[in-house]
């Protein structure tokens, strides 16, 4: 299977503080991988490095066989903070169309057409001419997801995209993301602190160790590709993977040290 | 319903109240009537000045000076703010110059400027730009520098070069703050234009104001004063119109947030 993203001995520090040390993995085309780890373990820094938004200090990071220097073509990011990430002076259609700018040779009419189709795909047709701030949080994140898909990238990096929405919306968006990933043939990397979400979404879960970050454990999730919010979460395989990851994360906590949210 | 109507007509209602109180005070002769004419005397003075002194021409002259000055000061302020953001050496050098020029009042600039530039349009352009460029410039520098990280990352993720990020993300994001500066500059432009006309002594409302004041034509002076106030309101209205046009999204967003 084609390797789409590979890291070998990747390290990153802020000043003297090492954030990532000797991290390595490979992602294959068509995979849905979750990266999960305790709060403050450098997940976001790692994702920024993978996206080429932060330079790495050491090691090799390749996307489709080429070293990552700057944000590579074929990669898109959906950020957690949708309210800042969507441009408030652009309508939803304009925001999504702005996402097509990496597709070279696309006429304005075709870009508009693609943006409309994606807004429809995330279930928001009729809201093209609204502004993002006129929508609820969940709807804004749908627009951000549509924008992430607009460049027809191969790899979609999802930086805790659902951390800021309520539980019911989160479940809906999880299913939406899964169906979009299949429909648009996207390899997805989901960064999350929610173990249930990591297992529910992924073919493979990578558990990160606390700082300096490295891959601590890999768990394959042998569930059917088509997931269901009720039955998938009750399957023994789901519970096994969840149990394994949660025990591991709990074991990582040093006695007397509580790992809170930042 | 009624409250809404009052809000919509607040300018007219406020004006009516002012005129009523004014007329009452004038009729009661609470102040020396020589220096506090009745409303009808002011209206007559206004009418006479239109007929005899080419008042409307003077008003047009003053307004166009202030208005063109505002457009120039806004464009220059934004341009300098962009330069400051793009070129670090320019930012450092210009900050020193700005700190010296910023506190100079327009009246202090006029005599020297007349020697250097004469009494033509260059004089007005120079004085107005010198005093009105700062609010859009300073707000522009602060806003361009303060674009939030997520927006910048998003722009890079979407493949924007530095220039594209500037035009497509940082400048639009900075416009609301820049317009706050432009609104402030609008007031300064009118003040500068009138002060300049007073001191240059050739034409415009400022010149007429001085002439009438020295001639003790009190109703004329009051009529001119009201005309200046009206002009300020029109200039402010024009700025607001542009602000709605460019940053309407931000005004609506604030309404939603409230």
Interface residues (C-beta under 8 A of the other chain):
Chain A: X48 X51 X53 X70 X71 X73 X75 X76 X77 X79 X81 X84 X85 X87 X88 X89 X98 X99 X101 X102 X131 X133 X134 X147 X151
Chain B: X148 X150 X151 X153 X154 X156 X157 X158 X159 X160 X168 X169 X172 X173 X175 X247 X249 X250 X252 X253 X256 X257
